Amino acid sequence: MEKKLLTKELLNELESIKSTTLDIIKQADLSIVLCRNLLSKFKRKVLANGFETPTLEIEFFKDTKQVPLTNLIYYSELRSFEAQFPKGNKTVQKQAILKKIKKLNRFFMVNMDFNQYIEQGRMYLDDRYFTRAFFNKFNVTTSKYYYRDPDFSTSHDLLLAKLWANKRLIKYLEERLKSLNKRNGKKVNGVLKGLKWTSSKAALVELIYALNHSRSINNGHIELKEIVSRFQEIFDFDLKDFYKTYSEIKARKKSRTKFLDELSEGLLFRMNKEDF
């Protein structure tokens, strides 16, 4: 029960990171640390207490351990992909995404039998796949890290985690490709592309927070993060950690609404000029 509570806490923390950190690499870094910490905690408990029955051991390696292990693999792969993702050229970016998807699909082809075993909810080999007694009975190489602790691993727990992580990664890449195709088509959600934000990052954050607070978009029935995401797409502008930028805006000693003040003053100046 305690291990399940710890996995639930991890999922909540990962979701919190995802909702407050737009920078993918930073999000991955924070998530990787949390997953590693929980796996280390699990390992100490398993080595100290073991399992009362084979059923509990299977449950741990097939389900409980999968939560931090799958997320660790997913965010590690995600970080590696984004860190190496080509800049600028959309054609090259599209090729990079397709190449990664092709590599992941090869993984599923190689492990097709095990994938079907899992997807069809079979259990008749669980005692062999997910207990440590059979750790050396299968020749499974699922990682570039060939050494795994036989006291904290089974023959297939890492392979299962890679299956879940890679399925999730393919979905991410498909969304990445879809977004890229929309940009290449000069439209994002029906909005014409070609617009560039040429003022400062702080100015855009100031504007977004003002629109959000005034409930000017969807009558306020929209998350701040979603507004930020849409503005980033429309203006092809990366706001990264906009929460930090907002904190810096609030800490200003002079006007905390500098950009909005300039907008108001500029519009009033134009109106007054046109009156003459």
C-alpha positions in Angstrom: 0.0 0.0 0.0 2.8 2.4 0.9 4.5 1.8 -2.5 1.3 2.6 -4.3 0.9 5.8 -2.4 4.4 6.8 -3.3 3.7 6.2 -7.0 0.5 8.3 -6.7 2.5 11.1 -5.2 5.0 10.8 -8.0 2.3 11.1 -10.7 1.0 14.2 -8.9 4.4 15.8 -8.8 5.1 15.0 -12.5 1.8 16.6 -13.4 2.6 19.7 -11.4 6.0 20.0 -13.2 4.2 19.6 -16.6 1.6 22.2 -15.8 4.1 24.8 -14.5 7.2 24.3 -16.7 6.8 24.9 -20.5 10.5 24.3 -21.3 10.5 20.6 -22.3 14.2 19.9 -21.4 13.8 21.5 -17.9 10.6 19.6 -17.4 12.4 16.4 -18.3 15.3 17.2 -16.0 13.1 17.7 -13.0 11.0 14.6 -13.8 14.1 12.4 -14.2 15.3 13.4 -10.7 12.0 12.5 -9.1 11.8 9.1 -10.8 15.3 8.2 -9.9 14.7 9.1 -6.3 11.6 7.0 -6.0 13.3 4.0 -7.7 16.2 4.3 -5.2 13.6 4.3 -2.4 11.9 1.3 -3.8 15.2 -0.6 -4.1 16.0 0.0 -0.5 12.6 -1.3 0.6 12.8 -4.4 -1.7 16.3 -5.3 -0.5 15.4 -4.9 3.1 11.9 -6.5 3.1 11.6 -8.7 0.0 8.1 -10.0 -0.8 5.7 -12.2 1.2 4.4 -14.0 -1.9 5.2 -14.4 -5.6 2.0 -12.6 -6.4 3.1 -9.5 -4.6 6.5 -9.6 -6.3 4.8 -9.8 -9.7 2.5 -6.9 -8.8 5.5 -4.8 -7.8 7.6 -5.4 -10.9 4.7 -5.5 -13.4 2.8 -2.5 -12.0 4.2 -0.5 -9.1 7.8 -0.2 -10.3 6.6 0.6 -13.8 5.4 4.0 -12.8 8.8 5.6 -12.0 10.7 3.4 -14.4 8.5 4.1 -17.4 8.5 7.8 -16.7 12.3 7.8 -16.2 12.8 6.2 -19.6 10.2 8.4 -21.3 11.7 11.7 -20.0 15.2 10.5 -20.6 14.4 9.7 -24.3 12.4 12.9 -24.6 15.2 15.0 -23.2 17.7 13.3 -25.6 15.5 13.9 -28.6 14.8 17.6 -27.8 18.4 18.4 -26.9 19.5 17.1 -30.4 16.4 18.4 -32.3 17.6 20.5 -35.3 16.9 24.2 -35.2 15.4 26.3 -38.0 14.9 24.2 -41.0 11.4 22.7 -40.9 12.2 20.0 -43.5 15.1 18.8 -41.4 13.0 18.9 -38.3 10.3 16.8 -39.9 12.9 14.2 -41.1 14.3 14.0 -37.5 10.8 13.2 -36.1 10.1 10.6 -38.8 13.4 9.0 -38.2 12.8 8.7 -34.5 9.3 7.3 -35.1 10.7 4.7 -37.5 13.3 3.6 -34.9 10.6 3.2 -32.3 8.5 1.1 -34.6 11.4 -1.2 -35.2 11.6 -1.7 -31.5 7.9 -2.8 -31.5 8.5 -5.2 -34.4 11.5 -6.8 -32.6 9.4 -7.2 -29.4 6.1 -8.0 -31.1 5.4 -11.2 -29.2 5.9 -9.6 -25.8 3.9 -6.5 -26.8 1.0 -8.7 -27.8 1.3 -10.6 -24.5 0.9 -7.4 -22.6 -1.7 -5.7 -24.8 -3.9 -8.8 -24.7 -3.8 -8.9 -20.9 -2.2 -12.3 -20.7 -0.7 -13.5 -17.4 0.4 -17.1 -17.8 4.1 -16.1 -18.1 4.0 -13.5 -15.4 5.9 -15.7 -12.9 8.7 -16.0 -15.4 8.7 -12.4 -16.7 8.2 -10.5 -13.4 9.9 -12.4 -10.6 13.6 -12.3 -10.0 13.9 -16.1 -9.9 14.0 -16.2 -13.7 16.3 -13.1 -14.1 19.0 -15.1 -16.0 16.6 -17.4 -17.9 15.9 -15.0 -20.8 18.4 -13.2 -23.0 16.7 -9.8 -23.1 18.9 -6.8 -24.1 16.6 -3.8 -23.8 19.1 -1.1 -23.0 22.5 0.2 -23.7 23.2 -0.3 -20.0 23.8 -4.0 -20.0 24.2 -4.4 -16.2 21.0 -4.5 -14.2 20.8 -5.4 -10.5 19.4 -8.9 -10.3 18.1 -8.2 -6.8 15.9 -5.3 -8.1 15.1 -6.4 -11.7 13.4 -9.2 -13.5 14.0 -10.5 -17.0 11.2 -8.3 -18.5 10.4 -5.4 -16.2 12.7 -3.0 -18.1 11.4 -4.2 -21.4 7.8 -3.6 -20.3 8.8 -0.1 -19.2 10.3 0.6 -22.6 7.1 -0.6 -24.2 5.0 1.9 -22.2 7.5 4.7 -22.6 8.0 4.2 -26.3 4.2 4.2 -27.0 4.0 7.5 -25.1 6.9 8.9 -27.0 5.4 8.0 -30.3 2.3 10.0 -29.3 4.4 12.9 -28.4 6.3 12.8 -31.7 3.1 12.5 -33.7 1.8 15.7 -31.9 5.2 17.3 -32.6 4.9 16.4 -36.3 1.3 17.6 -36.5 2.3 20.9 -35.0 5.2 21.2 -37.4 2.9 20.5 -40.4 0.5 23.2 -39.2 3.3 25.7 -39.1 4.5 24.7 -42.5 0.9 25.2 -43.8 1.0 28.7 -42.4 -2.0 28.1 -40.1 -2.4 27.2 -36.5 -6.0 26.5 -35.4 -7.3 28.7 -38.3 -5.0 31.6 -37.5 -2.7 32.8 -40.3 0.9 32.3 -39.6 3.7 34.7 -40.6 3.2 36.9 -37.5 6.3 37.6 -35.4 6.3 39.0 -31.9 9.0 41.7 -32.0 8.6 43.2 -28.6 10.1 41.7 -25.4 9.2 38.4 -23.7 8.2 40.3 -20.6 5.8 42.4 -22.7 4.0 39.4 -24.1 3.8 37.8 -20.7 2.3 41.0 -19.3 -0.3 41.1 -22.1 -1.2 37.4 -21.6 -1.7 37.8 -17.9 -3.8 40.9 -18.4 -6.1 39.1 -20.9 -6.4 36.1 -18.6 -7.2 38.1 -15.6 -9.8 40.2 -17.5 -11.5 37.0 -18.7 -11.2 38.4 -22.3 -10.6 35.0 -23.8 -13.4 32.4 -23.7 -15.1 34.3 -20.9 -12.2 33.2 -18.7 -12.9 29.5 -19.2 -9.4 28.7 -20.4 -6.2 27.8 -18.5 -3.4 30.3 -18.5 -1.0 27.7 -19.8 -3.3 27.1 -22.8 -3.3 30.8 -23.6 0.5 30.9 -23.4 0.7 27.9 -25.7 -1.6 29.5 -28.3 0.3 32.8 -28.3 3.6 30.9 -28.7 2.2 29.1 -31.8 0.7 32.3 -33.3 3.8 34.4 -32.9 6.4 31.5 -33.2 7.8 32.8 -29.9 9.2 30.7 -27.1 8.1 32.0 -23.6 9.9 29.2 -21.7 9.4 29.7 -18.0 6.8 32.4 -18.1 6.0 32.0 -14.4 9.5 33.3 -13.6 9.1 36.2 -16.0 5.8 37.1 -14.3 7.5 37.1 -10.9 10.2 39.5 -12.4 7.4 41.8 -13.6 5.8 41.9 -10.2 9.2 42.7 -8.6 9.6 45.9 -10.8 10.3 49.0 -8.7 8.6 51.4 -11.2 5.6 50.5 -13.3 4.6 46.9 -13.1 2.5 47.3 -16.2 5.0 49.0 -18.3 4.0 47.5 -21.6 0.2 48.0 -21.0 0.9 51.6 -20.0 2.8 52.1 -23.3 0.0 50.6 -25.3 -2.5 52.9 -23.6 -0.4 56.0 -24.0 0.4 55.1 -27.7 -3.3 54.6 -28.6 -4.4 57.8 -26.8 -1.7 59.7 -28.7 -2.9 58.4 -32.0 -6.6 59.2 -31.2 -5.7 62.7 -30.1 -3.6 63.2 -33.2 -6.5 62.0 -35.5 -8.9 64.4 -33.8 -7.1 67.4 -35.3 
